[in-house]
Amino acid sequence: MSARPLDVNGVCVSYGSHEALRDVTLSLHRGEFVGLVGPNGAGKTTLLRTILGILTPTAGTIRVAGVSGRAAAARIGYVPQRHDFAWDYPVSVEQVVMSGLTPLMRWGRRAREDDYAACFRALRHVAMDHARTRTIGELSGGQRQRVLVARALVRNPDLLLLDEPFTGLDQPTIDLLFDLFTELAAGGSTLLMSTHDLAGACHRCPRLVLVNTTVRADAPAEALTDAEVWMSTYGVGADSSLLASVGVRA
């Protein structure tokens, strides 16, 4: 039996005296599309960065496809927030996607034929193969996001992490990206996505994990009907419009 794409067990992370994550436990199975939701400062990005190995937990363990440490990081595809990428840099779509292979290449090795083939497959997967020679500055917001997804897919990861992929995008573009993520999961990819789009996550993610320092709830979206769970996670009252956005009543 193959190992799960992600196992997080009892993870704690602190910034000095500030406890960012406490006793976080979470497992994902192959082909799952999971929404990670919670208020600003709840620890969502901290959790993603800890899974990536950028941050070191003060307690607990993380395994990706059964391995940990650098071996785990090599099995992860990461789509950062769009403002973390230099879109004015004069590079082509193909070069951006190829940069996703850089951590796997030994220093000084030039791209080979199979690297270009992997790049083309990743671009075709997100319906951007027609634009591989265009510069990234020419692309729309939705096209840019698909290119970042292709860059994450190029190494054929066991786990795909998406950090706020809808920021600054209009609703039709968000819908198209949700379609893409759903298709990837149906094809066997495993996705963990942090998002503030609660209505979209409730509607399109089969499973939600509510986080505020620790995991407050982990269930299929349609099962999260207890208003108290949402109120305690987000620190809102019974009259908050947040409850209406997720389809529950106090």
Stockholm file with secondary structure:
# STOCKHOLM 1.0

chainA/1-250         MSARPLDVNGVCVSYGSHEALRDVTLSLHRGEFVGLVGPNGAGKTTLLRTILGILTPTAGTIRVAGVSGRAAAARIGYVPQRHDFAWDYPVSVEQVVMSGLTPLMRWGRRAREDDYAACFRALRHVAMDHARTRTIGELSGGQRQRVLVARALVRNPDLLLLDEPFTGLDQPTIDLLFDLFTELAAGGSTLLMSTHDLAGACHRCPRLVLVNTTVRADAPAEALTDAEVWMSTYGVGADSSLLASVGVRA
#=GR chainA/1-250 SS CCCCSEEEEEEEEEETTEEEEEEEEEEECTTCEEEEECCTTSSHHHHHHHHHTSSCCSEEEEEBTTBCHHHHHTTEEEECCGGGSCTTSCCBHHHHHHGGGGGGSCTTCCCCHHHHHHHHHHHHHTTCGGGTTSBGGGSCHHHHHHHHHHHHHTTCCSEEEEESTTTTCCHHHHHHHHHHHHHHHHTTCCEEEECSCHHHHHHHCSEEEEESSSEEEEEEGGGCCCHHHHHHHHTCCTTCHHHHHTTCCC
#=GC SS_cons         CCCCSEEEEEEEEEETTEEEEEEEEEEECTTCEEEEECCTTSSHHHHHHHHHTSSCCSEEEEEBTTBCHHHHHTTEEEECCGGGSCTTSCCBHHHHHHGGGGGGSCTTCCCCHHHHHHHHHHHHHTTCGGGTTSBGGGSCHHHHHHHHHHHHHTTCCSEEEEESTTTTCCHHHHHHHHHHHHHHHHTTCCEEEECSCHHHHHHHCSEEEEESSSEEEEEEGGGCCCHHHHHHHHTCCTTCHHHHHTTCCC
//
